[in-house]
Amino acid sequence: MKAGGNPARHVDWPKDLLRPLNTLPEHSRLWVAFSGGLDSALLLHVVASCHCDVTAIHINHQLQTNHRQTEQFCRDVCERLGVPIVVEPVDVAVFDTGAGGLEEAARNARYQVFERRLGDGDLILMAHHGDDQAETVLFRLLRGSGVRGLAGMPASRTLGRGSLYRPWLAVGRDRLQDVAGSAGLRWVEDPSNISQAYDRNFLRHAIIPDLKKRWPSLLKRMGHSAGACRESAELNQRLAELHWQSCSYNGRLILAELRELSALEQRNLVRWWLQLRRFKVPANASLDQGLADLLSAAEDRAPEIRGVGFSLRRYRDYLYLVPDVMVPERPISLSPNKVSVWGGWELSLIPDSPAITSKNPPPPIRVSTRQGGERVRFHPEGPSRALKTWLQEQGVPSWERALLPLVFRQRSEGDELVAVGDLWCSDQYSGSAPASGWRLIVARDFN
C-alpha cells in the first residue's frame, strides 16, 4: 500500500480530471469499478467529490495472496468516503482462458458481473487512461488485429442493460500518479502488475517507457491512430449493414446477391454477421478461402466454414450461420407449465384456461429427434405424409432436420406426431382454441 493522508470529498481536484466527470451521460445509477489500485482509487475519490449517488463495485478475483486484504482495504476506503460498496467474489477458473490466458479469463469474469449488476440506464465508470489505451492498441497490433481491434477501448459502450464509460482515456498514467501522490491517497499494488510474464505488463514496463522517451507525444499520437481506426471500423460496419439489407432474407444471406459483392465486401459482411452474433471471426486467409469455396462449389457439394461455436453452411440458394447446439441423447417428457430446452428450441405446454388443469389433464407428451420413417398427418381425416419429404419441400436444411424437436402425443395404439419444431403444430395444441385444451409452444431461443 502507498501511505498518505485521508483526503475527504471536498479536496479541490484538478479541472482536467473533474471536467469529464461533470459532463457524464444521463444515467439512473452511477457505479465506479474499484479494484483498490491507484487509478480506480483516484477515480472513486474524484467522483465522490462531485456526485452523491455513486456506488463502488469491487470484483475479488481471488487470484492474489493478498486478495482478502485488498477487499478489506476497498471496504475501508468506501466507509471513509461514505460511499456504498458492492463486493463480488468470482472464480476465474470456471472461465475459458482462450488465447489471452488468465488475464482474459479475469477480464471476462468481472465484465460478466458488471453486466449482471447494471440495471436499466445505469452507468459504470472505469479508470482506464491514456497509457492503458496505448498498451491495448500495441498489444492488438502485435496480435494481428484489424482496424476494429486497433480502435482500442471506446470511451463509452453499452454493457448489459446499462453503459460503460471511461472518462480519463485522454489522461496519462503519470498525471494520475502525480495527483494521487499530491493528495495523499492510499492504494493497493497488485503483485501481478509487476511480473513481465504477462504480455501487457511487458509492454507497460519494458517497451512503452522507451517509446515515450523517444516520442514524448506517444499517447496523443496513438490516441489519434486509434480514433482513425475507430472511424474506419464504423464505416465498415455501416457498409456491412447496407449490404445486409440488400443481401439477406429471413436471417440468412442470399448467395446470388452475395456473389455480386467484391471479395473484400463479402468478407466485411460475413465478419460483421459473425461479430453481431458474438462469434470469434476466423483469420482472413481462412475466411477468404472458405467463402470462395462456399460460393463456387457445385450444387451437389456441401462446403462449410467451421469456427468456434458455429459453422457457415450453404443450402440451396442461401448461406446460413449455424450455431453449434447439443440436443439431449434421449427423448424428454414435457411437464405442464414448465419450459424444456431442446437444443436451440424452448418448449412448453400450458393450459388454455385455468379450469383445464383439473378437468382435462394433458396426455403424456414426449420430444425426440428424427429416427427415420416418421409420418405426419396435417388433418385428422387426411392422409399422412413422409416427414422427410415434407421437410425437403419446406426447404429445411439437412443439418436442421437432424436437430428439430419432434413432439409426440403418447397413446396406447401408437404415438402421434403433433408438432415439428416451430414449423407446424396440430390444431389439437394450437390456434385460437386448441382442441385438447392445452397449448403447445415451440420457439427458437436464438435467431
HUMO-V806565 format. One record per helix or strand. SS is the DSSP state (H for helix, E for strand). FROM is the first residue (numbers start at 1). LEN is the number of residues. If there is no record, write none. Layout:
BEGIN
SS/FROM/LEN
SS/FROM/LEN
END
This chain:
BEGIN
H/15/8
E/30/4
H/38/13
E/54/7
H/67/15
E/84/6
H/92/3
H/98/20
E/123/3
H/130/13
H/147/4
E/156/4
E/162/4
H/173/11
H/191/3
H/199/16
H/218/30
E/248/2
E/252/3
H/255/5
H/263/14
H/284/13
E/304/4
E/310/6
E/318/6
E/332/2
E/336/1
E/340/3
E/345/7
H/356/4
E/365/4
E/375/3
E/384/3
H/387/7
H/398/4
E/406/4
E/416/5
E/424/2
H/427/3
E/438/7
END
